[in-house]
Amino acid sequence: MKISFLITLLLATVACTHGQEPVKDTAGNFLETGQQYFIQPIKTGSNNGGGLVPAAIRLIPLCPLGINQAAFTFLPGLPVSFEFSDSVTEPTIMTSTDVTIEFKSSLPPPVCKEFSFIWAVESSSDSSEPAIILGGTPGSQNSRFKIEKAGEGAGENTYKLTSLDGTVGNVTGIFLAPQLVLTNDNAKTTFVKFNKYNEAITSASRVEKSALRMFPF
C-alpha cells in the first residue's frame, strides 16, 4: 500500500512539473478511473446548478440524446465514470489528459437504446456550438475530453471540461433547461465540481429513476 502511494505521489510530482496536476473531488481526494462521480455544475446567477442527465435535445430526430442539467439543484443527475483515451496504467486522473466520460446506470434508457452512454461532440452538426451527445466510442476523437482547472477566482477544486475545438458550456435547450454544447464563448463555460458517488447519496435507484424520468423523451 505504501509503495503504491509513493508511486502515485511520484507520478503526480512529475506531472506537475509539466503543467499537470491531479484532479480532485469535493472532498479533496484524487479523481480515479473505475470510480463513479457526479459532475456538479456550479450554481451561478444564470445557472441553477442542477446535475447532468441524458435528455432529448431535438424532437426530430429524437436520437441520439444530448445532456441537460436537472431542473432542480437538489437532483444530482446520473453518475459518470472516467477512463483514459490512451494506454495509461496509473488510475489517478491528471488535468489536461484525454479521458472518455460515460454515464453509469443500472436502468435501461427509455429510448435510443442502440446508443452508448459515452459522451461525444456531435460531429454531424453544422452549428458553431455542437451539442454534447451520447453514443460516443472509446478512443474516438470526438469522445476525447480533458479536465482543466477553472482558473483564478473559481473556487477550490473547480474545473471545466474541454475538447479539441472548445470548452464545454451550456445554452438554453428545447425544454428551457441548460443543454451542454461545445463553445468558444467564455461566458457560456460550465464550471463543475466532482462529487464521489457513494459519498454524495446512498439510494442509487432513486437517483437513476429521478434522472431518467426528469425530461420528456
C-alpha positions, 0 to 999 in steps of 0.5 A, a space after each residue: 500500500 505504501 509503495 503504491 502511494 509513493 508511486 502515485 505521489 511520484 507520478 503526480 510530482 512529475 506531472 506537475 512539473 509539466 503543467 499537470 496536476 491531479 484532479 480532485 473531488 469535493 472532498 479533496 481526494 484524487 479523481 480515479 478511473 473505475 470510480 463513479 462521480 457526479 459532475 456538479 455544475 456550479 450554481 451561478 446567477 444564470 445557472 441553477 446548478 442542477 446535475 447532468 442527465 441524458 435528455 432529448 435535445 431535438 424532437 426530430 430526430 429524437 436520437 441520439 440524446 444530448 445532456 441537460 442539467 436537472 431542473 432542480 439543484 437538489 437532483 444530482 443527475 446520473 453518475 459518470 465514470 472516467 477512463 483514459 483515451 490512451 494506454 495509461 496504467 496509473 488510475 489517478 486522473 491528471 488535468 489536461 489528459 484525454 479521458 472518455 466520460 460515460 454515464 453509469 446506470 443500472 436502468 435501461 434508457 427509455 429510448 435510443 437504446 442502440 446508443 452508448 452512454 459515452 459522451 461525444 461532440 456531435 460531429 454531424 452538426 453544422 452549428 458553431 456550438 455542437 451539442 454534447 451527445 451520447 453514443 460516443 466510442 472509446 478512443 474516438 476523437 470526438 469522445 476525447 475530453 480533458 479536465 482543466 482547472 477553472 482558473 483564478 477566482 473559481 473556487 477550490 477544486 473547480 474545473 471545466 471540461 474541454 475538447 479539441 475545438 472548445 470548452 464545454 458550456 451550456 445554452 438554453 435547450 428545447 425544454 428551457 433547461 441548460 443543454 451542454 454544447 461545445 463553445 468558444 464563448 467564455 461566458 457560456 463555460 460550465 464550471 463543475 465540481 466532482 462529487 464521489 458517488 457513494 459519498 454524495 447519496 446512498 439510494 442509487 435507484 432513486 437517483 437513476 429513476 429521478 434522472 431518467 424520468 426528469 425530461 420528456 423523451 
